[in-house]
Amino acid sequence: MSNERIENNNSHLEVNSRGALVHELTINGNNVIYPFDGNKRGGVPILGPIVGAALKGWKNLYPKLPQHGTHRIADWKEINRDTNSVKYERITSTKKFLFAGRVQVSHSLLDNGLKISLKAENLEDKPREVAHGFHPYFATNGEKVTFKDELFEDMLKGFENKKSIALKNKTNINEVIFTVNDMEITLNTNTPPHQWVIWSDDINKYICVEPFWGDVGSGEILKPREIKEYSLTIQVKK
């Protein structure tokens, strides 16, 4: 495993090759992302080639995969590093994962944020159904989270007695804005995800606002040699 640290005038980013995982994102001295705890909480996990548990359709297609797939627990190869970004690659085979694919993930530090891009390619000679997503842990430090959109505020109300709640198949939302710790955080995706998920098992430490291009048992079809790209941009104002 290798660790990369990227800095600019007011921000720093730490990424590890294990899971191509963001460990920390700090802007103007504030932890935007709850730091990875060295076990399974924190950072920005990359999900795929499934999202959710290996149930329903996934149970038939990929019975060997754990929840959310193996991207977040695999060792990735670093293939490029420049002043403001780092890129990783992972190639899977049908022998071990029942899917032959190439996935590249790049992390780019912005002036007041971060852009994560994922490109997934089907290396097989037949179509494959896969799903990808991002699972950012936003630090709350015990402070209230407020969403700009009423749909997400309603989700948050319903979240009080649950660990997870999802907004599925709604109005093609590719922007979410919320405030926490006196920061306004804007999330943008390049294409509207199939669903947005709010999740936490310790709301006083973190809240996850997650775009999924898929669901439990279903995703998107990748044609032979087709490449699809998914991105999440996090921008912060204080």
Residue frames as qw, qx, qy, qz and C-alpha x, y, z in Angstrom:
[[0.000, 0.888, 0.460, 0.000, 0.00, 0.00, 0.00],
 [0.421, 0.092, 0.001, 0.902, 1.20, 3.51, -0.76],
 [0.070, -0.810, -0.459, 0.359, -0.03, 6.86, 0.46],
 [0.364, 0.403, 0.240, 0.805, -0.13, 10.07, -1.57],
 [0.159, -0.714, -0.389, 0.559, -0.47, 13.55, -0.08],
 [0.312, 0.508, 0.380, 0.707, -1.53, 16.43, -2.33],
 [0.218, -0.656, -0.370, 0.621, -1.61, 20.06, -1.17],
 [0.290, 0.638, 0.261, 0.664, -2.44, 23.48, -2.52],
 [0.063, 0.474, -0.232, 0.847, -2.73, 26.91, -0.88],
 [0.462, -0.321, 0.328, -0.759, -5.60, 26.05, 1.45],
 [0.920, -0.045, 0.020, -0.389, -6.31, 22.33, 1.11],
 [0.009, -0.468, 0.881, 0.063, -4.76, 18.93, 1.51],
 [0.899, 0.098, -0.130, -0.407, -5.77, 15.49, 0.32],
 [0.235, -0.438, 0.868, -0.022, -4.50, 12.07, 1.35],
 [0.866, 0.225, -0.164, -0.416, -5.22, 9.01, -0.79],
 [0.473, -0.406, 0.782, 0.007, -4.15, 5.40, -0.31],
 [0.356, 0.280, -0.751, -0.480, -3.71, 2.73, -2.99],
 [0.007, 0.189, 0.963, -0.191, -5.66, 0.28, -0.82],
 [0.178, 0.671, 0.688, -0.211, -9.16, 0.84, -2.17],
 [0.257, 0.422, 0.255, 0.831, -7.98, 3.96, -4.07],
 [0.370, -0.734, -0.565, 0.075, -9.39, 5.45, -0.88],
 [0.032, 0.704, -0.128, 0.698, -9.40, 9.09, 0.16],
 [0.546, -0.278, -0.641, 0.462, -8.23, 9.08, 3.78],
 [0.194, -0.625, -0.336, 0.678, -8.49, 12.82, 4.45],
 [0.259, 0.602, 0.346, 0.671, -9.74, 16.02, 2.82],
 [0.324, -0.640, -0.347, 0.604, -9.05, 19.25, 4.69],
 [0.271, 0.641, 0.301, 0.652, -9.97, 22.71, 3.43],
 [0.095, -0.716, 0.135, -0.678, -8.99, 25.88, 5.26],
 [0.015, -0.342, 0.761, -0.552, -8.02, 23.75, 8.24],
 [0.692, -0.037, 0.345, -0.633, -11.42, 22.02, 8.44],
 [0.233, -0.049, 0.962, 0.133, -11.99, 18.30, 8.04],
 [0.576, 0.165, -0.244, -0.762, -14.56, 18.07, 5.25],
 [0.804, 0.035, -0.562, -0.191, -14.25, 14.30, 5.16],
 [0.746, -0.573, 0.280, -0.193, -14.27, 12.30, 8.37],
 [0.136, 0.643, -0.749, -0.082, -10.74, 10.77, 8.38],
 [0.823, 0.066, -0.542, -0.160, -10.45, 7.06, 7.65],
 [0.630, -0.639, 0.318, -0.308, -10.29, 5.19, 10.97],
 [0.008, 0.518, -0.855, -0.031, -8.01, 2.42, 9.68],
 [0.402, 0.095, 0.890, -0.193, -10.80, -0.13, 9.77],
 [0.210, 0.412, 0.795, 0.393, -13.99, 0.45, 7.79],
 [0.008, 0.887, 0.441, -0.140, -15.33, 3.91, 8.59],
 [0.160, -0.807, 0.118, 0.556, -14.37, 7.26, 7.11],
 [0.266, -0.268, 0.621, 0.687, -12.81, 8.55, 3.92],
 [0.604, 0.437, -0.093, -0.661, -14.45, 8.17, 0.51],
 [0.558, -0.062, 0.820, 0.111, -14.83, 4.49, -0.39],
 [0.378, 0.320, -0.543, -0.678, -15.19, 3.57, -4.08],
 [0.684, 0.083, 0.628, -0.363, -18.05, 1.11, -4.61],
 [0.705, 0.495, -0.303, -0.407, -18.23, -1.50, -7.38],
 [0.136, -0.028, -0.607, -0.783, -18.67, -3.52, -9.43],
 [0.325, -0.585, -0.707, -0.228, -21.90, -3.81, -7.40],
 [0.151, -0.370, 0.335, -0.853, -23.62, -1.56, -4.89],
 [0.755, -0.294, 0.126, -0.573, -25.48, -2.89, -1.91],
 [0.614, -0.290, 0.724, -0.121, -25.53, -6.49, -0.77],
 [0.152, 0.238, -0.848, -0.449, -25.01, -9.43, -3.14],
 [0.415, 0.305, 0.760, -0.396, -28.73, -10.17, -3.18],
 [0.600, 0.642, 0.217, -0.425, -31.45, -10.40, -5.82],
 [0.754, 0.651, -0.092, -0.003, -29.86, -10.13, -9.27],
 [0.070, 0.777, -0.608, 0.147, -26.36, -9.74, -7.86],
 [0.687, -0.320, 0.625, -0.189, -26.68, -13.10, -6.10],
 [0.881, 0.352, 0.316, 0.012, -26.97, -14.78, -9.49],
 [0.542, 0.808, -0.157, 0.172, -24.42, -12.65, -11.35],
 [0.312, 0.606, -0.541, 0.492, -21.70, -12.17, -8.72],
 [0.798, -0.517, -0.272, -0.147, -22.27, -14.52, -5.76],
 [0.770, -0.064, -0.299, 0.560, -18.64, -14.24, -4.64],
 [0.204, 0.510, -0.086, 0.831, -18.70, -10.49, -4.08],
 [0.245, -0.392, -0.633, 0.621, -19.11, -8.85, -0.66],
 [0.070, 0.875, 0.440, -0.188, -21.44, -5.91, -0.03],
 [0.112, 0.937, -0.104, -0.315, -20.58, -2.97, -2.29],
 [0.796, 0.565, -0.177, 0.131, -18.13, -5.11, -4.26],
 [0.855, -0.251, -0.027, 0.453, -14.36, -5.31, -3.96],
 [0.395, 0.729, -0.028, 0.559, -13.11, -1.94, -5.22],
 [0.308, -0.855, 0.155, -0.388, -12.95, -0.50, -1.72],
 [0.770, -0.535, 0.346, -0.002, -10.85, -3.36, -0.30],
 [0.894, 0.316, 0.108, 0.300, -8.56, -4.12, -3.27],
 [0.446, -0.550, 0.254, 0.659, -5.00, -2.96, -3.88],
 [0.541, 0.820, 0.184, -0.041, -4.93, -0.57, -6.84],
 [0.699, 0.033, 0.191, 0.689, -1.99, 0.29, -9.08],
 [0.009, -0.835, -0.044, 0.548, -0.96, 3.94, -9.22],
 [0.682, 0.390, 0.443, 0.433, -0.58, 4.90, -12.90],
 [0.301, 0.620, 0.113, 0.716, -0.20, 8.68, -12.79],
 [0.428, -0.700, -0.347, 0.455, 0.67, 11.43, -10.35],
 [0.343, 0.552, 0.083, 0.756, 0.96, 15.16, -10.96],
 [0.080, 0.255, -0.365, 0.892, 0.80, 18.32, -8.88],
 [0.461, -0.116, 0.234, -0.848, -2.92, 18.22, -8.16],
 [0.874, 0.038, -0.035, -0.483, -4.07, 14.67, -8.86],
 [0.215, -0.344, 0.914, 0.024, -3.39, 10.96, -8.63],
 [0.775, 0.191, -0.256, -0.546, -4.82, 8.14, -10.76],
 [0.431, -0.264, 0.853, -0.129, -5.20, 4.43, -9.98],
 [0.638, 0.218, -0.521, -0.524, -6.12, 1.38, -12.05],
 [0.535, -0.158, 0.783, -0.276, -7.59, -2.00, -11.27],
 [0.543, 0.232, -0.629, -0.507, -8.11, -4.94, -13.65],
 [0.647, -0.135, 0.629, -0.408, -10.37, -7.83, -12.67],
 [0.209, 0.214, -0.875, -0.381, -10.79, -11.26, -14.23],
 [0.760, -0.156, -0.296, -0.557, -13.67, -13.67, -14.73],
 [0.634, 0.057, -0.743, 0.207, -11.72, -16.36, -12.87],
 [0.264, -0.103, -0.649, 0.705, -11.86, -14.57, -9.54],
 [0.171, 0.268, 0.323, -0.891, -14.64, -12.01, -9.85],
 [0.404, 0.494, 0.769, 0.043, -16.88, -13.39, -12.65],
 [0.315, 0.928, 0.185, -0.068, -16.35, -10.08, -14.45],
 [0.672, 0.001, 0.176, 0.720, -13.41, -9.00, -16.59],
 [0.105, 0.948, 0.253, 0.160, -13.05, -5.25, -16.42],
 [0.510, 0.134, -0.164, 0.834, -10.67, -2.31, -16.22],
 [0.236, -0.904, -0.354, -0.036, -11.47, 0.48, -13.78],
 [0.460, 0.244, -0.175, 0.836, -9.56, 3.73, -13.38],
 [0.324, -0.856, -0.392, 0.092, -10.11, 6.20, -10.56],
 [0.421, 0.366, -0.121, 0.821, -8.62, 9.69, -10.41],
 [0.360, -0.778, -0.404, 0.319, -8.65, 12.10, -7.46],
 [0.374, 0.492, 0.083, 0.782, -8.12, 15.78, -8.29],
 [0.308, -0.560, -0.434, 0.634, -7.67, 18.39, -5.56],
 [0.171, 0.763, 0.354, 0.513, -9.47, 21.65, -6.42],
 [0.100, 0.484, -0.264, 0.829, -9.09, 25.09, -4.86],
 [0.423, -0.236, 0.471, -0.737, -11.95, 24.41, -2.47],
 [0.870, 0.047, 0.216, -0.440, -12.84, 20.82, -3.06],
 [0.360, -0.277, 0.871, 0.184, -12.24, 17.48, -4.70],
 [0.743, 0.344, -0.206, -0.535, -13.24, 15.73, -7.92],
 [0.488, -0.206, 0.847, 0.027, -13.32, 11.93, -8.10],
 [0.650, 0.421, -0.311, -0.551, -13.73, 10.33, -11.52],
 [0.596, -0.140, 0.791, -0.025, -14.25, 6.64, -12.23],
 [0.559, 0.429, -0.460, -0.540, -14.05, 4.99, -15.66],
 [0.675, -0.090, 0.715, -0.155, -15.30, 1.41, -15.98],
 [0.451, 0.457, -0.574, -0.508, -14.59, -0.70, -19.07],
 [0.908, 0.012, 0.351, -0.230, -16.01, -4.11, -19.97],
 [0.013, -0.583, 0.749, 0.316, -13.17, -6.29, -21.29],
 [0.531, 0.109, 0.839, -0.053, -15.44, -9.21, -22.12],
 [0.047, 0.004, -0.680, -0.731, -17.08, -10.08, -25.44],
 [0.245, -0.561, -0.755, -0.235, -20.59, -9.98, -23.97],
 [0.223, -0.684, -0.006, -0.695, -22.62, -7.31, -22.14],
 [0.471, -0.179, -0.717, 0.482, -22.24, -7.12, -18.37],
 [0.342, -0.815, -0.265, -0.387, -24.42, -5.52, -15.72],
 [0.549, -0.055, -0.444, 0.706, -22.43, -3.61, -13.11],
 [0.236, -0.912, -0.271, -0.196, -22.98, -0.79, -10.63],
 [0.537, 0.144, -0.300, 0.776, -20.70, 1.85, -9.14],
 [0.296, -0.885, -0.278, -0.226, -20.95, 4.56, -6.54],
 [0.307, 0.432, -0.436, 0.727, -19.16, 6.82, -4.06],
 [0.631, -0.581, -0.513, 0.039, -19.55, 6.65, -0.26],
 [0.266, 0.493, -0.310, 0.768, -18.15, 9.91, 1.20],
 [0.512, -0.576, -0.553, 0.317, -18.16, 10.31, 4.99],
 [0.096, 0.703, -0.004, 0.705, -18.71, 13.99, 5.77],
 [0.358, -0.090, -0.634, 0.680, -17.53, 15.10, 9.21],
 [0.291, -0.745, -0.446, -0.402, -20.33, 16.48, 11.41],
 [0.276, 0.199, -0.521, 0.783, -18.55, 17.03, 14.75],
 [0.082, -0.436, -0.765, 0.466, -21.94, 16.78, 16.44],
 [0.157, 0.310, -0.008, -0.938, -23.36, 19.69, 14.43],
 [0.605, 0.491, 0.504, -0.373, -26.73, 19.77, 12.67],
 [0.266, -0.007, 0.698, 0.664, -26.91, 18.93, 8.96],
 [0.406, 0.619, 0.345, -0.577, -29.31, 21.00, 6.83],
 [0.446, 0.200, 0.690, 0.534, -30.15, 20.26, 3.19],
 [0.129, 0.243, -0.147, -0.950, -31.16, 22.99, 0.74],
 [0.427, -0.065, -0.666, -0.609, -33.57, 20.72, -1.17],
 [0.646, -0.246, 0.294, -0.660, -36.82, 19.81, 0.62],
 [0.905, 0.108, -0.366, -0.189, -36.63, 16.27, -0.78],
 [0.597, 0.246, -0.625, 0.440, -33.39, 15.70, 1.12],
 [0.221, -0.339, 0.465, -0.787, -34.64, 17.48, 4.23],
 [0.838, -0.137, -0.006, -0.527, -37.59, 15.07, 4.23],
 [0.827, 0.182, -0.518, 0.123, -35.15, 12.19, 3.86],
 [0.238, 0.362, -0.612, 0.662, -33.22, 13.48, 6.86],
 [0.559, -0.289, 0.283, -0.724, -36.41, 13.59, 8.95],
 [0.942, 0.004, -0.165, -0.291, -37.14, 9.99, 8.02],
 [0.621, 0.410, -0.590, 0.314, -33.55, 9.10, 8.85],
 [0.323, -0.630, 0.418, -0.569, -33.94, 9.79, 12.58],
 [0.787, -0.272, 0.464, -0.303, -34.88, 6.21, 13.45],
 [0.940, 0.321, 0.086, 0.075, -32.86, 4.49, 10.71],
 [0.583, -0.451, 0.375, 0.563, -29.26, 4.04, 9.64],
 [0.207, -0.086, 0.624, 0.748, -30.01, 4.47, 5.96],
 [0.456, 0.649, 0.483, -0.372, -32.63, 6.02, 3.71],
 [0.388, -0.009, 0.605, 0.695, -32.63, 6.29, -0.09],
 [0.409, 0.640, 0.106, -0.642, -34.10, 8.66, -2.67],
 [0.452, -0.001, 0.800, 0.395, -34.68, 6.58, -5.79],
 [0.246, 0.414, 0.724, 0.494, -35.82, 7.37, -9.31],
 [0.012, 0.815, 0.359, -0.454, -36.70, 10.97, -8.57],
 [0.374, 0.903, 0.137, -0.159, -36.23, 14.07, -10.68],
 [0.768, 0.453, -0.040, 0.452, -32.80, 13.31, -12.23],
 [0.335, -0.936, 0.105, 0.008, -30.95, 15.05, -9.40],
 [0.819, 0.249, -0.177, 0.486, -27.24, 15.59, -10.02],
 [0.178, 0.487, -0.329, 0.789, -26.67, 18.36, -7.45],
 [0.612, -0.625, -0.482, 0.055, -27.09, 18.21, -3.67],
 [0.159, 0.571, -0.293, 0.750, -26.33, 21.11, -1.32],
 [0.669, -0.623, -0.405, 0.017, -26.14, 20.92, 2.46],
 [0.029, 0.762, -0.375, 0.527, -24.56, 22.80, 5.36],
 [0.860, -0.436, -0.232, 0.132, -22.67, 21.42, 8.35],
 [0.669, -0.379, -0.040, 0.638, -19.97, 22.90, 10.62],
 [0.053, 0.830, 0.006, -0.555, -20.61, 26.35, 9.08],
 [0.149, -0.297, 0.704, 0.628, -19.63, 24.95, 5.68],
 [0.729, 0.447, 0.126, -0.503, -21.85, 24.83, 2.60],
 [0.367, -0.254, 0.840, 0.309, -21.03, 21.65, 0.71],
 [0.674, 0.482, -0.076, -0.554, -22.15, 21.16, -2.88],
 [0.543, -0.118, 0.808, 0.197, -22.08, 17.74, -4.52],
 [0.582, 0.561, -0.191, -0.557, -22.28, 17.43, -8.30],
 [0.683, -0.035, 0.706, 0.183, -22.30, 14.29, -10.44],
 [0.007, -0.275, 0.581, 0.766, -21.63, 14.15, -14.18],
 [0.425, -0.216, -0.673, -0.566, -24.85, 12.17, -14.73],
 [0.615, -0.403, 0.205, -0.646, -27.81, 11.78, -12.37],
 [0.013, -0.211, 0.964, -0.162, -27.32, 8.65, -10.24],
 [0.431, -0.316, -0.781, -0.322, -30.01, 6.01, -9.94],
 [0.560, -0.729, -0.388, -0.065, -30.37, 6.95, -6.29],
 [0.085, 0.618, -0.452, 0.637, -28.97, 9.10, -3.51],
 [0.740, -0.383, -0.544, 0.099, -28.48, 7.41, -0.16],
 [0.182, -0.728, 0.367, -0.549, -28.12, 9.07, 3.25],
 [0.875, -0.179, -0.440, 0.095, -26.42, 6.78, 5.76],
 [0.047, 0.626, -0.558, 0.543, -24.78, 6.93, 9.18],
 [0.742, -0.348, -0.569, 0.072, -24.29, 4.73, 12.20],
 [0.483, -0.489, -0.321, 0.651, -22.91, 7.63, 14.26],
 [0.222, 0.844, 0.338, 0.352, -24.48, 10.93, 13.20],
 [0.365, -0.912, 0.044, 0.181, -22.41, 12.84, 15.78],
 [0.552, -0.428, 0.480, 0.531, -19.27, 11.92, 13.85],
 [0.054, -0.209, 0.647, 0.731, -20.28, 11.69, 10.20],
 [0.659, 0.472, 0.402, -0.425, -23.03, 11.54, 7.62],
 [0.355, -0.089, 0.746, 0.557, -22.70, 9.84, 4.24],
 [0.535, 0.628, 0.147, -0.545, -24.40, 11.35, 1.17],
 [0.444, -0.230, 0.794, 0.345, -23.89, 8.76, -1.54],
 [0.613, 0.472, -0.215, -0.596, -24.62, 8.69, -5.28],
 [0.563, -0.080, 0.819, 0.073, -25.25, 5.16, -6.59],
 [0.483, 0.374, -0.468, -0.639, -25.47, 4.26, -10.26],
 [0.487, -0.010, -0.864, -0.125, -27.32, 1.07, -9.40],
 [0.662, -0.419, 0.179, -0.596, -29.29, -0.64, -6.65],
 [0.500, -0.265, 0.810, -0.154, -29.35, -3.95, -4.80],
 [0.636, 0.223, 0.738, 0.039, -29.43, -6.44, -7.66],
 [0.543, 0.726, 0.374, 0.195, -29.41, -4.03, -10.60],
 [0.377, -0.554, 0.180, 0.720, -27.08, -1.60, -12.32],
 [0.426, 0.741, -0.171, -0.490, -26.11, -0.43, -15.79],
 [0.917, 0.241, 0.282, 0.149, -25.29, -2.51, -18.85],
 [0.120, -0.726, 0.502, 0.455, -21.76, -2.22, -20.18],
 [0.864, 0.482, -0.035, -0.139, -21.48, -3.42, -23.77],
 [0.888, -0.048, 0.120, 0.442, -18.31, -5.25, -24.86],
 [0.549, 0.125, 0.048, 0.825, -15.38, -2.79, -24.69],
 [0.106, -0.831, -0.280, -0.469, -17.72, 0.00, -23.65],
 [0.388, -0.027, -0.452, 0.803, -16.44, 2.57, -21.16],
 [0.260, -0.822, -0.398, -0.313, -18.69, 4.52, -18.81],
 [0.335, 0.240, -0.387, 0.825, -17.59, 7.39, -16.61],
 [0.449, -0.769, -0.447, -0.083, -18.98, 8.48, -13.26],
 [0.385, 0.291, -0.320, 0.815, -17.78, 11.49, -11.29],
 [0.414, -0.798, -0.427, 0.099, -18.45, 13.24, -7.99],
 [0.323, 0.466, -0.166, 0.807, -17.30, 16.81, -7.34],
 [0.473, -0.681, -0.473, 0.296, -17.27, 18.16, -3.78],
 [0.241, 0.546, -0.027, 0.802, -17.11, 21.97, -3.43],
 [0.469, -0.559, -0.539, 0.421, -16.93, 23.77, -0.09],
 [0.049, 0.672, 0.016, 0.739, -17.81, 27.34, 0.93],
 [0.497, -0.421, -0.584, 0.484, -17.34, 28.70, 4.44]]
